[in-house]
């Protein structure tokens, strides 16, 4: 039985997040400024030509689930696999991040700076508009954050999980995730997330927290040619 999780970004971009996207019924992308992700209704036969009017040379996009040859006028810049993990445990008993700061548009530059430093995945200056984001600060500096990205039916993604290298090992990201998990579960949503295969420490942490592996899929960074 197929699930929206099998092609979750397409279901997000053509569904709950359509207002944040651009494209056609054959291909869509998050609008400029949001997370640079593209998706197709059929990942085995993606219509890259349908994206031509919505992309510019020099942009870089993440594409999930597609493993074919590079299409004309596009290049594959990086490739790995990632695990899609779904929450399988009871709701966390308490909000461990009651002192976390809600992040808004006024924090966009700080969130982008932290994302560029730590590389938690595709992130843009407007990504924090896609859902709830929370963070911890050391003075004026954002040192840890976590938030929500894609939404497909009742599945809600936890994303942008990162901690400044100078403040790792304090459990800040885990506490922020626990907060998000409680909020999503209280709304009747099913949390899910993505983690690259090479990030074994994060994957093991997510497993201990209560996430189970749903699938492993190819993820590529692609770019339209000049």
N, C-alpha and C positions, 0 to 999 in steps of 0.2 A: 504493500500500500504506500503510495507516494505521500510525502509530506511537504509543506511549504519549506521546510528546512533543507530539502534537497536542492533548492534553487532560491535560497532565502533572500539574496539581494535583489533578484528580479521581483519577487513578491513584495518586497519593501518599496522599491522604486516605482512599481506600477500600482501599488496599493496605498498603504498608510502614509508613505513618504513621497507620494507623487508630487505634492506641492513643493517639495524641495528638489525636484529632479527636472531633467530636460530630455527629450528624445521622442521616440515613436513607439508603436506597438511591437516593433521588432528589436529595439535596442534603447536603453536608457542609461543616463549617468546622473550622479548627484550634481546639482548645479554648481557653478564655479564658486569657490569659497568654502564649500562643504567637503566632506571626505572624498578624495578622488577615486571613486569606484564606478565601474561600468558593469552592466549585466544584460543578459539576453534571455528570452523565453526558452530557447533551446540551446543549452551550453555546448552541445555537440555540433551544432551548425550555426555559429554566431554570425549575424549580419553586421559586419563592421562598417559596411558602406552606409548603413542607416544612421551611423553616428557622425558621418562626415560633416554635416552642417552644425554639429554641436560641440566639436572638439577643435583645438588648434594645435599646430605643430609645436613641440616643446612641452606639451602637457604630459604628465605621467599618471597612469591609471592602474589600479589593482583590478584584476579580473579573476573570478573564482570559478573553478570547475572546468575550464576549457583547456584542452591539451593538444590541439591541432597545430598545423604548421602556421607560421606567421602569415597573415593576410597581406595582400598588396597594399603598399603605402603605410604599413605598420611594422614596428619592430618590437621584439621581445627583449626586455632589458634585464630581467631577473626572473627566476623560477624557483619555487620550493613547494612544500606541501604544508597544509595546516589542518589542525584538528578542530572540528566543530563540536563543542561540548554543551550538554544540556543539563540543567539542574535536576537532581534526582533525590534530594534530601528534604527533611522538614524545614520549615522556616527557621532561620536563626533566632534564638530565644530573645536576644536583646539587640538594640541598636548600639553597636560599639563605637559609632562615630557621631554621637549626638553633638559633639563640639565642632564638627566639620562645617565649613563655610559653603553655602550654595554659590555656584559660579554662574555669573551672568555675562552679558555683552561687555561689561566693563573689565572683565578678566580675560577677554579673548586673547590679547597679546601675550599675557603671562602663560596661558594654557598652551598657546602655540610654541612659545619658547621652550617650555618643558617638554612638549612632544618632540620638537626637533632635537633636543638633547638626548632623549631616552628612546625614541622610535618605538612607540607602542603599537604602530600600525598606521594605516592611512588616516591622516588628520588634516584638517584645514582650519582657517581662522574662524569659520562659522560653525564648525562641528558641534560646539557646545550648545547650539540652538536646537539640535535634534532630540534632546531629552534632558533629563535631570543630570547635572554635573555637580560634584562636591569636591572640595579640596582642603588641604592643610597648608598653612602659611608659616613661615619663619620671618617675622617682621613683614616687609612688603613682598617677600619672595614666595612664590608658589612652589612648594616642595613635593607635593603628592596630589594626585587627582584620580578620579574614576567617574565614568558616566555612562550614558546610554546612546547608542547609535541607531542601528536598524530596528525596524518593527515590521513584523509580518504576521498578520492576524493576531493571535494572542501570545506570540513569541516576541520577547524583548531582549535586545542584545546589550550586554555589559561590555564596554569598550573604553579605550583611552586610559587604561590602568597603568599608571607609571609613578615612579618615585625618583626624585633627584638622587644621583649617586652618593652625595654627601649624607643622605638621610635614610639610606636603605638599611634593612635589618631591624626596623622598629615596628613592623607590622602595620604601617600606615595604609598601604594599598589594600591589604586584607580587610581592615576595618571599614574602609570606604566601600569595598565590595559588599560586605555584610549589610551595610546600610541600604545599598541599592537593592540587594536581594529581598530584604524585608519589604521595601516599598513596592517592588514589582509583584511579589507574592500576595501582598495585601490587596493589590489591584486585580488579582486573578490572572496575572500574566505568568508565563513560563520563561525564566531567565535562560539565556544561552550566551556563549562567547566563542571567540576564536583564539587559537594560539599556534604559532609556528612550530613545526616538528623539532627544530633545533633548540627551542626554548624549553628544555626538559624540566628545569626547576619550576617554571611557572605552571607547566602542565601538571606536575606532581602536586603542587600546591592546590590547584583547582580540583584535582581528584580528592584530596584530603578534605577540602571544604564541602564537597558534595556534588560536584559535576561529574557526569559520565560522558564517555566519548560516543558521539553520534556517527561521525564519519571522518575520514581523512580525504582531503581534496587538493588538487593542484591549485596553486595561486601564482599568478604571474603579474609582473609589472610590465605594462605595454605603453607604447608611445606612438602617435601618428607621425609619419615622416614629413619633412618640409615639402 
